C-alpha cells in the first residue's frame, strides 16, 4: 500500500528500490507508524539515501516527508 495520508510519523523498517516499469527507479520506504500500522511511502533519491532502518520519518500536511 502506498499512502497519501495528510500527516503521519513513524520508523523506517525497510528500504526498497526497483525498476518497476523497466526505465524509472522507484524508491520506497516501509514504515511502522506510531499506532503500529505498516505503510509504504515513495520518497525522492536524496531522502532515501539519507535514511537508514530505524530512523524516524515525519510528514505534515502540505509538506514532503522529512527526517524527524
N, C-alpha and C positions, 0 to 999 in steps of 0.2 A: 504494500500500500504506500503510495506517495501522498504526503499530506500538504494541504494548503491552509491548514488551520491558521487563524489570525495570530494567536500568541501561544507559546509553549516554552518549556525549558526541560532539559534532560541531559543524559550522559551518553556519550558515544560508546556503543558496544561492538560495532563492526564498521570497517571501511571497505568500500567496494567500488570498482570501476570496470567498465565494459564497453565494447564496441557493439552495442545492441543492433544498430542498423548497418554495420559494416563501414561507416565513414565518420561517425561522430562519437567521441569518447564521453561517456556519461559517468559522473562521479556521484555516488550516493553514500549516505551515512545511515546506519541503523541506530536509532536512539531509543533509550528507555526513558520515557518521560517520568516526571516526579510522581505521577499517580500509578506507575508501573506499566503503562501501555507501551508497546513497541511500535515504532513508526519508521518509515523510510523517507529520507529527505534528500532531494537533489541540491548540490552545492556547487559553487564555482571552483576552479582549479586552485586558486590561492588559498581559500579557506580549507579545502580538502587536504592540501599539503601541510598546512599549519596544525591540523588537529591529529591527535592520537587517541587510541582506545582509552577510555577513562576520563577524557576531557569533557567539560561542561559546554553546552551549546544553548543559546537563548535566542528566541525570536519574539520580537514585539510587533504589534500591528503596524503595518505600513513600512516595516524595515526588513532588511535581509537578515538571515541568521548570522549570529556572531558568537565568538568565543565568550563564555560567561563564567 
